[in-house]
Amino acid sequence: MNLSTTTAVRPRLGHRCLGLAGALGLLLAAGVSAHPHAEPSGDEPHWDSPVLELGALSDLERLVEALRDTRVVLVGETHDRYEHHLNQLAIIRGIYEQDPRLAIGLEFFQQPFQEYLDQFVAGEIDEREFLRGTEYFQRWRFDYRLYRPILDFARERGLPLVALNVPGEVTSKVARQGLESLDEEQQQWVPAEIERGNTAYEERLREVYEQHPSVDEGGFERFLDAQLLWDEGMAERAARYLEDHPEQRMVILAGAGHLEYGDGIPDRLQRRLGASQAVVINGLRDELDPDLADYLLLPEPRELPPAGFLGVRLASGAEGPQVQGFVPDSPAREAGVRKLDRILRIDGEEIGAYSDIRLALMGRAPGDRVQVEVERQRLFFGSKELSFEIELQ
């Protein structure tokens, strides 16, 4: 298939297909969706999407220009790919330069923690308080440095950050026990409407599920319910924000699986809001299916600089992280740390949880030295505190 000349690759949206050279790599486009919606009233902006002609765009900047009248741009990612997040930032920056009335919807923060996103953008709390308050390292765990430039850009320019995700304990409970298992407090995170009619999406989810089959009867149905709750919850939160802020556009950042083929978030957001939207998917070079999205970004791989680490395997306990083992050539073990030591402080910062270790080591590189204080239990002699200088690996 010649992707640069194929037409009508997504009949659902009536798109056209374009071949582009993107700023961060090859960019293939299937056009921009132009969903019908009511005419705006008063001073509300007119959100719409143009029909694009073949060869109309040449780079990422012109892609952003083509999205000028698109109200919602959903940009998919593989969570641990740095180049995907660089593309997301470039799109956010370009749309912001068109009009600063922009919000950013984020899968990687959960809705109950919205207040910390608001306080972070307002400058009322610093980065460490922000990460602690949102429980980022417990609930997401991907290297924070992947997202840091995007969050810094939003903070510097006062762009609203919108936590889209349903609480993880709710979706996990649904996957294990079903929707009927949720208590009254957990029910508040369940959208009023969950659409179950997308058979193609269900079949793709079944393929994913069957790679990790469950022995429980009804396991797939619970898995499906959890995924639908996840997608519907994010779509409902985005729609509610945009309804409350009719003058704003939104860029939504989420895993590609929540956006592909317009399923997941896009169709569910469209059902609620009826606003013009476009889906941009970051992918790998063998992902050349133009049906995946309105635009496919295929950037060259980019790697974060290596982060410094202690080389320990940890278990979380009531009293704090305890060393359960070591990686090969562990600098902590070479310095004298032993299995079952409990980490108390790193460079004077109190350690009470795994997230505290991540915060204490944030920004440290291989070769940096840190002072690590541990508590060691001694047979018949109680505990003893020890201190070690460790060169990070």
N, C-alpha and C positions, 0 to 999 in steps of 0.2 A: 504493500500500500504506500502510495506517495503521500505523505502526511501534509506536504505543503500545498496540495491541490485538491484533497478530498473535501467534498461538501456534505453538509447535513449529517455530521458525525454524531450529533445528539438530537434526534428528531423531537425529543421531549421539549427541548429549548429552541429548536430551529437554528442551530449554530452553524457557523462556517469554520473551516480549519485554516490556520496560517502557520507559516514557518518563520521563526524569529531567531535573532542572535541576541541572547540576553546578556545583561551586564555581568552576571556571575555564572554564565554558562548558557548552553543551548536552551531556548525557550520555544515550546510548541504551543500554539493556541488554537482552541476550537471556538473562538468567538466569545461574546459576552452576552449573558442572558438579559432579556428585556421583558420582564414579566408585566402583564397588564395590572394596573392598579388605579384607584380613584384619583381624579385630579386633585391637587392640593388646594387648600383654601388659605386665605389671608396671606401672611408673609412666609409661610412654610416653603422651603426649597422644593423644586420640582425634581424628584429623583427619577432618573430614567437611564437607559443604556442605549448607545448607538448600535446600529448594524455595522459590522466591520467588513471591509472588502479585503480580498486576498492581497497580501503584500503590503498592507497599510502600515504595519509596524516594523521597526527595525531593531529595537532594543528595549530594555526594561523600563527606561524612562518613558518611552512612547507607549508602552503597555499601561503604565500608570496614567498617562494622559487619556488613553482610551477609556479608562475607568472613572474619569472625572465625574460623570453623572450617575455612577453606580453607588447606591447607598451602602450596601453591605458587601465587603470583600472578605471571603473566607480563604485563608491560606493554610494549607495542610503541611504537615511535617512528619518526618521520622524523628522521634524525640531526641535521640543522641547524635544527630547529624548537625554539626556546627554550620555547614554551608546552608542548610535549610533555614536556620535562624538568621543568618546574614541576609538572605533573600527576604525574609519576613520584615526585618528592619528596613531594608531598602524600600519596600512597598509602603510601609508605614510612613517613612520619611517623605516619600514622594506625595502621598495623599495628604499628609499634613501641610506640605508646602502649597498644595492647591487650596486648602481651607483648613484652618486650625480647629474647626469644630468637629473633632474626631475623638472617638472612644476606642479602646482596645479590649476586646473580649478574650478571656484566657481560660483554656481548659485546665491549665496546671495549678489553678487556685480554686478552692471549693467555696461555695456560696456562704456558709456560716462565718467566713473570715473576711467578708467584704470590708468591715470597718478598718482593718489593718491596711488594706490597699488604699482606702481613702486617706488615712492618716499618713501613709508613706508619700503619696503624691503631694499632699498638702505640706510636707516637710515637718510634720508633727512628731514623727518617730524616725530613727535612723534605720539603716539597712539591717542591722542585726536584730533590732526589735521587730522589724517587719518580718524577717524570716522566722523568728521565734513565734511571733503572734499567728502567722499563717500556718505554722507547723509544716513548713515547706519540706524539710528534710525527712520528716516522718511520712508525709503523704504523697510526695512526688519522687524525690531522691535523685533524679537526673541532675548532673553537674549544673549547679546554679550559674556557673560562668557562661553556659550556653544561652541563657535568657537575660543575663545581666545588662548587656547593651540595650536591649529593648526596654527594660524596666527603667534604666537610667534616662533614656530618651523621653519616656513618658513623664518621669518625675521632673526633669529639667524644664519641660514645656507645659506641665500641669495637665496632661492628658488623662482623663478618667480611665482607670483600670477596672474592669468588670469581671468578678469571679463567676465563672459559668458553671463549674462542675457541681454535681450533686455530691453530698458527703460520701466518702468512700465506705464508711461503715454501713450506709444504707444500701448501696449497690451490692456490696459483698453479702449482706444478709439476704437480699433478694435472690442472689445467685445460689445461695446455700439452701434457703428455706422458702422462697417464694414471696410474692407481694403480700399475701395474707399474713405473713409473719411480722410485718412492721407494726410497731406500737403507735399510739396516737401522736407522740412527738415526732417520730420518724415519718409519719404520713404527710407531714407538712411539706416534705420535699418531693412528693409525688405529683406530677402535673395532672391537671383536671382531665386532660385528654391524651391518650396514648394511641397512636395510629398503628394498626397491626396488618395493614393490607398490602405491604410491599413484599411480594413473594420473592423477587430477585434478591433483595437485601437479606431476607431470611435464609435463602439458600447459601449465600456467601458466608453468613454467620455460622450456618450448620457445618460448612467445610472447615471453618476455623475450629469449631467445637470438637469435631470428630478427630482432629489432630491430638486432642487431649481428652479422650472419652471419659465420661463419668460412669461409675457403676450404679449410681442412684437412678431409680425410675423417675422419669420426668426431669432429668438433669438438663436436657437441652431447652425445655420450655422455661425453666428458671433462668438459664443463661440468657436466653432471648429476652425475657422480661427485664433482666438487669441491663442489657445493652439498650433496649428501647427506653428504659427509664433514664439512662445516661444521656442518650441523644435528645430525648424530649425535654429533659430537665435543662440541658444547655440551651436548646432552642427557645424554650419558654423564658428563660432568664434574659437572653439577648433581646427577644421581642418585647418583653416588659420594659427593659431599659430604653429601647428605641421609641416605644410608644410614649414614654415619659419625657423623652428628649427629641422631639420631632425635627429639631434643627441640626441634629448630629448625624454623622456617618459612623460606621463601625468597621474595624478590621478584626476578624475573629481568627485566633490562632488555635489550632487543634490538630490532633493526630490525623493523618491522611485517611485512616479507616472510618473516621466520622464524617468524611466529606465526599469520598469517591462516588462517582456516578450520580452525584446530587442527592444521594441517600444520607441517612444519618441526620445531621444538623440542617443542611440546606433546605430540603423539602419540608421539614417540620417547621423551620423558621418561616418559609414562604407561606405555609398554611395559616400561620398565625398573623403575619404582618403584611404580606403582599408587596413588599418592597423589592426594588431591583437589586439583584445580587449577582456576583461572579465568584466562581470557585477556582482557586489556583492551587495546584498540587506540586509539591517538591517530590521528586522521585529519583530512581536509579536509571542508569542509561539503558537498561533493557526494558524499561517500562514505557513503551511507546504506544499504548492503547489510547487513542484520542478521545474515547468515550469516558475516560476517567474524570475529566474536569473540563472547564472552559479553557484553562491554560495549564500546560505541563511545564514546569521548570526542571531542567536537568543540569544542575550545577556541577562543576568539578569539586571533588572532595576537598574539604578544608578541615584541619585539625586544630583543636585548642592546644596551647602550650601545655606540656605535662604539669600536673599538679603534684606537690610534695605529699607523701603519705608515710605513716608510721610502720606499715606492714604488719598490722595485727588484725586478727579476726575477733569480733566482739560479740558478746551476748548482753542483752539488756536485762538488768535486774532492778529490784526495788531500790537498791542503794546506788545504782549507777552502772555504767558500762564496765564489764569485766572481760579480761582477755581470755579467749577460748582457744586461740591458736595463732600461728604466724604464717605469713607467706614465705616462699623461698627467699633467702638472703635478707631477711627482715632486719631493718636497722634498729628497731626496738629491741628485738631479741639480742642482737649483737651488743647493744648498750647495756643489757642486763635485765630487761623486763622479762617476767616469767608468766607462764600460764596461770590463770586465776587471780593475777593482780587486778585490782580495781583502780581505774584511772580517776584521780581526784582533781588534778589541775594541769593545764597546759599553759606555760608562760604566765602563770598566776591567775588564769581564768578558771573559775569553778566549772567542773564537769559533772553534770547530773544526768545527762542523757546523751544518746548517740549524736543528736543534732548539735549539742554543745561542742563536740569534737570537730564536726564539720565546720562550725563557725570559727573555732579557734584556729583551724588550719586554712581557712579561706584566704586565698591570695598567696599562700606559701608555695615555694617551688622546690624541686629536688636540689639538695645541697644546703638548704636553709637549716639552721639549728634551732631546736626548741627545747625548753626545759619541761620535762614530764614528771609529775609527782604521782606516785601510786601508793595504794595501801596493800600490804601483803600480810596474809594470815600465816601465823607460825604455830606449829603444833606445840601445845602446852604453854606457849608464851604470848598468846594473844596476837594482836595485829601490830604492824610497824609501818611507818611511812618512809618511803624512799624517794630519792630524786635522781633523774637521769637526764643527761644532755644527749639528744638524739639528732643525728643528721638525717634529714628526711630523704627518702629514696625517690 
